[in-house]
């Protein structure tokens, strides 16, 4: 996985709070992801938040995050971002159940 670190690939874990479950958040996020060079997943958490893990170039993740925030802004009350090193373990972007 050293190739990912050398190529500038990063992983970001996003935790979204607000009215984010039961409003098509995961489906919409997957649709948005198709327009970006990102991999990862989105899933509902038992505590009512939505977790999204995305990997890609930092600039691409910035654009992806901005678009998710723009489209779902009415539903997001708070978001937290944790950044780490990309793992390269995801193929595509999917909903996890």
Buried (B, 14 or more C-beta within 10 A) or exposed (E): EEEBEEEEBBBBBBBBBBBBBEBEBBEBBBEBBEEBEBBBBBBBEEEEBBBBBBBBBEEBBEBBBEBBEEBBEEBBEEBEEEEEEBBBEBEEBBEEE
